[in-house]
Amino acid sequence: MPPLADHQTDHHRSPVVDPAAWPTLGSHRLWLSEHCRALLRFGRDVAHPAGGAAYLDEHGRPDPAQPVHTWITARMVHVHSSVPCSACPARAPAPPPA
């Protein structure tokens, strides 16, 4: 089967893209932005009342049965500090519970 041109697809393969170009594709940049927002939303409630970062369950809720782990605190500081405040509204803290 001959290689597909950049604009062609078949029902078994995705469009052919130069491997060096995919990081700059608009679709990839959109995926990165959406994924970033989802990750930041997931970790909005990470602050532990005793200090540090809480262990989060699969829904992003703090697990009170878990102690504060240094590695989780370090990772959350790294993740949240690598996103400029103005870049992602999902980074804003969650409103207090009603």
C-alpha positions as CSV (number, residue, x, y, z in Angstrom):
1,M,0.0,0.0,0.0
2,P,1.5,3.4,-1.0
3,P,2.0,6.0,1.8
4,L,-0.8,8.4,2.4
5,A,-0.4,12.1,1.6
6,D,-0.7,14.5,4.6
7,H,-4.4,15.2,3.9
8,Q,-5.4,11.6,3.3
9,T,-6.7,9.1,5.7
10,D,-8.0,5.5,5.5
11,H,-10.3,3.7,8.0
12,H,-7.2,2.1,9.6
13,R,-4.8,4.9,10.1
14,S,-4.8,8.5,11.3
15,P,-3.6,11.3,8.9
16,V,0.1,11.1,8.2
17,V,1.9,13.9,10.1
18,D,5.6,14.7,10.1
19,P,6.7,13.5,13.5
20,A,8.7,16.7,14.1
21,A,5.6,18.8,13.4
22,W,2.9,17.3,15.7
23,P,3.9,19.3,18.8
24,T,3.0,22.5,16.9
25,L,-0.3,21.3,15.5
26,G,-3.4,23.3,16.7
27,S,-5.2,20.1,17.6
28,H,-2.3,19.0,19.8
29,R,-2.1,22.4,21.5
30,L,-5.8,22.3,22.1
31,W,-5.5,18.8,23.6
32,L,-2.7,20.0,25.9
33,S,-4.7,23.0,27.0
34,E,-7.8,20.9,27.8
35,H,-5.7,18.3,29.6
36,C,-4.0,21.0,31.7
37,R,-7.3,22.4,32.7
38,A,-8.6,19.0,33.7
39,L,-5.6,18.2,35.8
40,L,-5.7,21.5,37.5
41,R,-9.5,21.1,38.2
42,F,-8.8,17.7,39.6
43,G,-6.2,19.1,42.1
44,R,-8.2,22.2,43.2
45,D,-8.9,20.8,46.7
46,V,-5.4,19.6,47.3
47,A,-4.6,21.8,50.3
48,H,-4.5,19.7,53.5
49,P,-5.8,21.5,56.7
50,A,-2.6,20.4,58.6
51,G,-0.4,21.8,55.8
52,G,1.0,20.3,52.7
53,A,-1.0,18.5,50.0
54,A,-3.7,16.0,50.6
55,Y,-3.8,12.6,49.0
56,L,-6.7,12.8,46.4
57,D,-9.1,10.0,45.6
58,E,-10.0,9.2,42.0
59,H,-12.5,12.1,42.0
60,G,-10.0,14.7,43.2
61,R,-11.4,14.7,46.8
62,P,-9.0,14.7,49.7
63,D,-8.7,11.2,51.4
64,P,-8.7,11.9,55.2
65,A,-7.4,8.4,55.8
66,Q,-4.1,9.2,54.2
67,P,-1.4,11.3,55.9
68,V,0.4,14.2,54.2
69,H,3.0,12.7,51.9
70,T,6.1,14.8,51.0
71,W,6.2,13.5,47.5
72,I,2.6,14.5,46.8
73,T,3.2,17.9,48.3
74,A,6.3,18.4,46.1
75,R,4.5,17.2,43.0
76,M,1.5,19.4,43.5
77,V,3.8,22.5,44.1
78,H,5.7,21.7,41.0
79,V,2.5,21.2,38.8
80,H,0.6,24.2,40.1
81,S,3.7,26.5,40.1
82,S,4.5,25.7,36.5
83,V,1.2,27.2,35.2
84,P,1.0,31.0,35.2
85,C,-1.9,32.3,37.1
86,S,-3.4,34.0,34.1
87,A,-3.0,31.0,31.8
88,C,-5.7,28.8,33.3
89,P,-8.8,29.8,35.2
90,A,-9.1,26.2,36.5
91,R,-6.1,27.0,38.7
92,A,-8.2,29.2,41.0
93,P,-9.1,27.7,44.3
94,A,-12.4,26.0,44.7
95,P,-15.1,28.0,46.5
96,P,-15.7,26.9,50.1
97,P,-18.4,24.3,50.6
98,A,-21.9,25.8,51.2
